[in-house]
Amino acid sequence: MAQLPLFFYDGVLEVNATITLDTDTARHIWQVLRMAAGDQVVLTDGKGCVAISTVNNTERQTCKVTITKTELHPRIGGQFHLCVAFTKNNSRNEWILEKAAELGVSSITPLIASRSEKIHIRTDRWQKILQSAMVQTQQYYLTNLAEPTKLEAAVDHFKIKKHKLIAHCIYGQPRVPLSKMLNPLEDTVILIGPEGDFTPNEVTLCVVRGFKPVSLGNHRLRTETAAITVAAFFNVMNDEAV
């Protein structure tokens, strides 16, 4: 199945249904892949459902396919929830989204902390980045992007999760290396602060709510570097344990 071209479809996938793909997908099938009627593609709804489909027609901006088979792929391993304070540089934020999605992060929550910068929200563009990263890496689950959320609200949202971490660089406060705190196959939430880091009061708030403080090494990392470091680490550990 992975050998067939994979595309995202934002809708219900049912056997024998004939659907019209969006313009960008149709253009890629016609102009880039040079596919014709009778060729097969794979669609996913980003929720684990996968559909093998047959192309009915291809035109510059229109493509209809008929679904011949569907299959539900359950999630494997633990889910990773990344809560990160975005930077004022939008290109760096988009890089976080792209790479985190490629690494299979289940959800991304843009954090609003005391030292956060004002960010420019580009919902439609960001969703496209997440969709593209998903199909590029042949995944069937779309990374969920939450609305920008204040730190305390995010902490409350994930209160039922058992494995919760907060990364910070505050000198003198106890921290444990990330490598000793990540548990493969276990749902994990991690908080990554803004460029000025979390304040001591914010760290205390999170620790009281059950978050364990962790260190990402001896170097002070950029926000986006820290975010992708933890995502990559979890991804490798999770895959090795499956």
BABA-14491 format. One record per residue: x, y, z of N, C-alpha, C in turn; residue in one letter. Coordinates in steps of 0.2 Angstrom, whole numbers, padded with zeros to 4 digits, always signed. Last residue first. Layout:
BEGIN
XYZXYZXYZa...
This chain:
BEGIN
+0040-0004+0099+0034-0007+0096+0035-0015+0094v+0052+0001+0103+0048-0003+0108+0042-0006+0105a+0056+0009+0092+0060+0003+0094+0057-0001+0099e+0046+0019+0092+0047+0014+0087+0051+0008+0088d+0049+0026+0104+0043+0023+0103+0043+0017+0098n+0062+0030+0102+0061+0026+0107+0055+0022+0106m+0060+0039+0091+0065+0033+0090+0063+0028+0096v+0051+0048+0096+0049+0044+0090+0053+0038+0090n+0058+0054+0107+0052+0050+0108+0050+0045+0102f+0067+0061+0099+0069+0056+0104+0064+0051+0106f+0059+0070+0092+0063+0064+0088+0065+0059+0093a+0054+0078+0102+0049+0074+0097+0053+0068+0094a+0065+0084+0107+0061+0079+0111+0056+0075+0107v+0070+0091+0096+0074+0086+0100+0070+0081+0104t+0060+0099+0093+0061+0094+0088+0066+0089+0092i+0060+0108+0104+0054+0105+0102+0055+0099+0098a+0073+0113+0103+0071+0109+0109+0065+0105+0107a+0073+0120+0091+0077+0115+0092+0075+0110+0098t+0063+0130+0094+0062+0125+0089+0066+0119+0089e+0070+0137+0104+0064+0134+0106+0062+0129+0101t+0088+0133+0106+0082+0137+0103+0076+0134+0104r+0096+0128+0121+0093+0127+0114+0088+0132+0112l+0110+0128+0129+0104+0132+0129+0101+0131+0122r+0118+0113+0134+0117+0119+0130+0110+0122+0130h+0117+0101+0141+0121+0107+0144+0120+0113+0140n+0100+0094+0140+0108+0094+0139+0111+0100+0142g+0087+0096+0143+0089+0093+0137+0096+0094+0135l+0079+0090+0158+0085+0094+0155+0086+0091+0148s+0063+0092+0166+0068+0088+0163+0074+0093+0160v+0051+0090+0179+0056+0095+0176+0062+0091+0173p+0035+0084+0178+0042+0082+0180+0047+0087+0176k+0019+0089+0183+0024+0089+0178+0031+0088+0181f+0010+0091+0193+0012+0084+0191+0017+0084+0186g+0007+0103+0198+0001+0100+0194+0004+0093+0191r+0019+0107+0203+0013+0106+0208+0008+0102+0204v+0025+0110+0191+0027+0104+0195+0022+0102+0200v+0018+0121+0186+0018+0115+0182+0020+0109+0187c+0021+0130+0196+0014+0129+0195+0014+0122+0191l+0035+0131+0194+0032+0128+0201+0025+0126+0200t+0036+0137+0182+0039+0130+0183+0036+0127+0189v+0031+0149+0185+0027+0145+0180+0030+0137+0181e+0040+0154+0193+0033+0153+0196+0029+0148+0191n+0051+0155+0185+0051+0151+0191+0044+0149+0193p+0046+0156+0168+0048+0159+0174+0048+0154+0180t+0053+0148+0153+0048+0149+0158+0050+0153+0164f+0063+0157+0141+0061+0152+0146+0055+0153+0150d+0064+0166+0131+0066+0168+0137+0065+0163+0143g+0057+0159+0121+0065+0160+0120+0068+0163+0127e+0046+0148+0130+0048+0153+0125+0055+0154+0125p+0046+0130+0133+0045+0137+0135+0047+0141+0129g+0037+0115+0132+0043+0119+0129+0042+0126+0130i+0031+0101+0140+0030+0108+0139+0037+0111+0137l+0024+0086+0134+0030+0090+0136+0028+0097+0135i+0016+0070+0138+0015+0077+0137+0021+0081+0139v+0013+0054+0132+0018+0059+0135+0016+0066+0133t+0009+0037+0133+0007+0044+0131+0011+0049+0135d+0021+0025+0131+0017+0028+0135+0015+0035+0133e+0031+0019+0123+0024+0016+0122+0019+0020+0127l+0045+0023+0133+0042+0021+0127+0035+0018+0127p+0047+0037+0143+0045+0030+0143+0042+0028+0136n+0059+0049+0148+0054+0046+0143+0053+0039+0143l+0069+0050+0158+0062+0052+0159+0057+0050+0154m+0081+0049+0153+0079+0045+0159+0072+0046+0161k+0083+0059+0143+0083+0051+0142+0081+0047+0147s+0082+0071+0150+0076+0069+0146+0077+0061+0145l+0089+0072+0166+0090+0071+0159+0084+0068+0156p+0080+0082+0178+0082+0075+0176+0083+0075+0169v+0082+0096+0189+0080+0093+0183+0083+0086+0182r+0080+0108+0202+0082+0101+0200+0078+0099+0193p+0088+0124+0199+0082+0120+0200+0083+0113+0198q+0100+0130+0195+0098+0129+0202+0092+0125+0204g+0093+0139+0182+0099+0137+0186+0097+0136+0193y+0082+0134+0170+0083+0138+0176+0088+0135+0181i+0077+0129+0158+0085+0130+0159+0086+0134+0165c+0065+0115+0155+0067+0122+0157+0075+0123+0158h+0052+0105+0151+0059+0107+0150+0060+0114+0152a+0041+0095+0159+0042+0102+0157+0050+0103+0157i+0029+0081+0157+0036+0084+0158+0036+0091+0156l+0020+0067+0162+0020+0074+0160+0027+0077+0162k+0010+0054+0162+0017+0055+0160+0018+0062+0157h-0004+0054+0163+0000+0052+0169+0008+0054+0168k-0017+0065+0160-0011+0061+0157-0007+0060+0163k-0026+0073+0165-0028+0066+0166-0022+0062+0163i-0022+0086+0162-0022+0084+0169-0023+0077+0170k-0022+0094+0150-0018+0087+0150-0018+0084+0157f-0029+0105+0154-0031+0101+0148-0028+0094+0149h-0020+0111+0163-0027+0109+0165-0030+0104+0160d-0010+0115+0155-0009+0111+0160-0015+0108+0163v-0017+0124+0147-0014+0119+0144-0013+0113+0149a-0020+0134+0157-0026+0131+0153-0023+0124+0150a-0008+0139+0160-0012+0136+0165-0017+0132+0162e-0003+0144+0147+0000+0139+0150-0004+0135+0155l-0016+0147+0135-0012+0149+0140-0009+0143+0144k-0014+0143+0118-0017+0141+0124-0013+0144+0130t-0019+0143+0101-0015+0145+0106-0018+0145+0113p-0028+0128+0097-0028+0135+0097-0022+0137+0102e-0019+0113+0090-0024+0117+0095-0023+0124+0094a-0018+0102+0078-0016+0108+0080-0021+0112+0084l-0014+0085+0077-0019+0089+0079-0016+0096+0081n-0008+0076+0063-0006+0080+0069-0012+0085+0071t-0016+0062+0056-0015+0069+0055-0013+0072+0062l-0012+0046+0052-0015+0051+0057-0012+0058+0057y-0005+0039+0043-0012+0039+0042-0015+0043+0048y+0011+0042+0034+0007+0041+0040-0001+0042+0039q+0021+0045+0024+0017+0039+0024+0014+0037+0030q+0027+0057+0024+0030+0052+0028+0026+0046+0029t+0019+0065+0016+0026+0064+0014+0029+0058+0018q+0007+0065+0023+0007+0061+0017+0015+0060+0015v+0011+0074+0034+0009+0067+0035+0009+0062+0029m+0016+0085+0028+0020+0081+0031+0018+0074+0033a+0003+0090+0022+0009+0088+0018+0014+0084+0021s-0004+0092+0034-0006+0087+0030-0001+0085+0025q+0004+0103+0040+0003+0096+0043+0001+0091+0039l+0002+0112+0030+0009+0110+0031+0009+0103+0035i-0011+0115+0030-0008+0112+0024-0001+0109+0026k-0012+0121+0043-0015+0114+0042-0013+0111+0036q-0005+0133+0040-0003+0128+0045-0006+0121+0044w-0014+0139+0031-0008+0137+0029-0005+0132+0034r-0026+0140+0040-0026+0136+0034-0019+0134+0031d-0020+0148+0051-0023+0142+0052-0023+0138+0046t-0009+0157+0056-0011+0156+0049-0014+0149+0048r-0006+0170+0068-0009+0163+0067-0011+0163+0059i+0008+0177+0073+0003+0178+0068+0000+0171+0066h+0012+0180+0091+0012+0176+0085+0007+0178+0080i+0021+0188+0103+0015+0188+0099+0016+0185+0093k+0031+0178+0114+0030+0183+0109+0023+0183+0106e+0031+0174+0131+0029+0172+0125+0029+0179+0120s+0033+0175+0145+0038+0178+0141+0037+0177+0133r+0022+0168+0150+0023+0175+0152+0028+0179+0148s+0015+0159+0137+0018+0159+0143+0019+0167+0145a+0005+0150+0127+0006+0157+0129+0008+0157+0136i+0009+0137+0115+0008+0139+0122+0009+0147+0123l+0001+0127+0104+0005+0134+0104+0004+0137+0111p+0001+0110+0104-0002+0116+0107+0003+0122+0107t+0000+0097+0094+0004+0102+0095-0001+0108+0098i-0001+0079+0094-0004+0085+0094+0001+0091+0096s+0007+0068+0090+0000+0067+0090-0004+0074+0090s+0021+0067+0079+0018+0070+0085+0010+0070+0085v+0028+0061+0069+0022+0058+0071+0020+0061+0078g+0038+0068+0062+0040+0063+0068+0034+0060+0071l+0031+0076+0054+0035+0071+0051+0037+0066+0056e+0026+0085+0064+0022+0081+0061+0025+0075+0057a+0038+0092+0067+0035+0088+0072+0030+0083+0069a+0041+0098+0055+0046+0092+0057+0042+0088+0063k+0030+0107+0053+0032+0102+0048+0036+0096+0051e+0031+0115+0065+0025+0111+0063+0027+0105+0058l+0044+0120+0065+0042+0116+0070+0036+0112+0068i+0042+0128+0053+0047+0122+0053+0046+0118+0059w+0033+0137+0057+0031+0133+0052+0036+0127+0052e+0041+0144+0066+0035+0141+0069+0033+0135+0064n+0051+0150+0057+0053+0145+0062+0047+0141+0065r+0042+0158+0051+0046+0153+0047+0048+0147+0052s+0039+0168+0060+0034+0163+0058+0037+0157+0054n+0046+0173+0075+0048+0171+0068+0043+0166+0065n+0042+0173+0088+0039+0178+0083+0041+0177+0076k+0038+0156+0092+0042+0162+0092+0039+0167+0088t+0027+0146+0103+0030+0148+0097+0034+0155+0097f+0029+0135+0116+0028+0143+0115+0031+0145+0108a+0022+0120+0115+0028+0124+0114+0026+0131+0113v+0018+0104+0118+0016+0110+0120+0022+0115+0120c+0015+0089+0111+0020+0094+0111+0016+0101+0112l+0012+0072+0114+0009+0079+0114+0014+0084+0116h+0012+0057+0108+0016+0062+0110+0013+0069+0109f+0006+0040+0112+0005+0047+0108+0009+0052+0112q+0014+0024+0110+0011+0030+0114+0011+0036+0110g+0009+0011+0098+0013+0014+0103+0010+0020+0106g-0001+0014+0084+0004+0010+0087+0008+0014+0092i-0018+0016+0080-0012+0019+0082-0008+0014+0085r-0025+0005+0067-0025+0008+0074-0018+0011+0075p-0032+0008+0052-0026+0007+0055-0025+0010+0062h-0045+0002+0042-0043+0006+0048-0037+0004+0051l-0048+0002+0025-0045-0001+0031-0044+0004+0036e-0057-0001+0010-0055+0004+0015-0052-0001+0021t-0058-0001-0008-0057-0004-0002-0055+0001+0004k-0062+0008-0018-0063+0001-0019-0062-0003-0013t-0068+0023-0023-0065+0019-0017-0067+0012-0018i-0064+0032-0037-0069+0028-0034-0066+0023-0029t-0061+0050-0040-0059+0043-0039-0065+0039-0036v-0058+0064-0051-0063+0060-0047-0060+0052-0046k-0051+0079-0053-0050+0072-0052-0055+0069-0048c-0046+0094-0060-0051+0090-0057-0049+0083-0058t-0037+0102-0066-0039+0104-0059-0045+0100-0056q-0033+0095-0077-0028+0099-0074-0030+0101-0067r-0039+0078-0075-0039+0084-0079-0034+0089-0075e-0044+0061-0075-0039+0066-0073-0039+0072-0078t-0055+0049-0069-0053+0054-0074-0048+0059-0071n-0054+0039-0059-0059+0039-0065-0057+0043-0070n-0043+0029-0050-0044+0036-0054-0049+0035-0059v-0048+0020-0036-0046+0020-0043-0048+0027-0046t-0041+0018-0020-0046+0021-0024-0043+0021-0031s-0040+0012-0003-0037+0011-0010-0043+0014-0015i-0040+0022+0011-0044+0019+0006-0040+0019+0000a-0039+0021+0029-0036+0021+0023-0040+0018+0017v-0041+0030+0044-0044+0026+0039-0040+0027+0033c-0034+0038+0053-0032+0031+0053-0036+0027+0048g-0037+0051+0051-0039+0048+0058-0038+0040+0058k-0034+0055+0039-0030+0058+0045-0032+0055+0051g-0040+0049+0029-0044+0054+0032-0040+0058+0038d-0031+0045+0014-0032+0044+0021-0036+0050+0024t-0030+0035-0001-0032+0041+0002-0032+0040+0010l-0020+0030-0015-0022+0029-0008-0024+0035-0004v-0023+0026-0032-0020+0030-0027-0023+0028-0020v-0021+0018-0048-0024+0018-0041-0020+0023-0036q-0028+0020-0065-0022+0020-0060-0025+0020-0053d-0040+0023-0072-0038+0016-0070-0032+0015-0065g-0034+0037-0080-0040+0033-0078-0038+0026-0077a-0017+0041-0075-0023+0041-0080-0028+0037-0077a-0004+0053-0070-0008+0047-0069-0014+0047-0074m+0007+0061-0068+0005+0059-0075+0000+0053-0075r+0012+0067-0057+0012+0060-0057+0010+0057-0064l+0011+0081-0061+0017+0078-0058+0017+0071-0059v-0002+0083-0067+0004+0086-0069+0010+0083-0067q-0012+0074-0060-0012+0075-0067-0005+0078-0070w-0009+0074-0046-0010+0068-0050-0009+0069-0057i-0008+0088-0044-0002+0084-0043-0003+0077-0046h-0021+0092-0047-0016+0095-0051-0009+0091-0050r-0028+0086-0037-0029+0084-0044-0024+0086-0048a-0023+0092-0025-0022+0085-0026-0023+0083-0034t-0028+0105-0028-0020+0104-0027-0019+0097-0028d-0042+0103-0028-0038+0106-0034-0031+0104-0034t-0048+0088-0020-0047+0095-0021-0042+0097-0026d-0058+0075-0028-0052+0077-0024-0051+0085-0025l-0073+0068-0027-0069+0073-0031-0064+0076-0026t-0078+0051-0026-0077+0058-0023-0073+0062-0028i-0089+0038-0025-0085+0042-0029-0084+0049-0027t-0089+0023-0015-0091+0030-0015-0086+0033-0021a-0085+0010-0013-0089+0012-0018-0091+0019-0019n-0082+0013+0005-0082+0008-0001-0087+0010-0006v-0079+0029+0011-0083+0023+0011-0082+0019+0004e-0073+0041+0021-0070+0037+0016-0075+0030+0016l-0077+0058+0023-0078+0051+0025-0076+0047+0019v-0064+0071+0023-0070+0068+0022-0071+0061+0024g-0051+0076+0016-0055+0078+0022-0062+0077+0022d-0038+0066+0012-0045+0068+0010-0049+0070+0016y-0021+0066+0006-0026+0067+0012-0033+0069+0009f-0013+0052-0002-0016+0059-0002-0021+0060+0004f+0000+0043-0009-0004+0044-0004-0007+0051-0003l+0004+0031-0022+0004+0038-0020-0002+0039-0014p+0009+0015-0017+0005+0019-0021+0005+0026-0018l+0017+0009-0008+0020+0010-0014+0016+0015-0018q+0010+0006+0003+0014+0012+0004+0017+0014-0003a+0004-0006+0000+0000+0000+0000+0004+0006+0000m
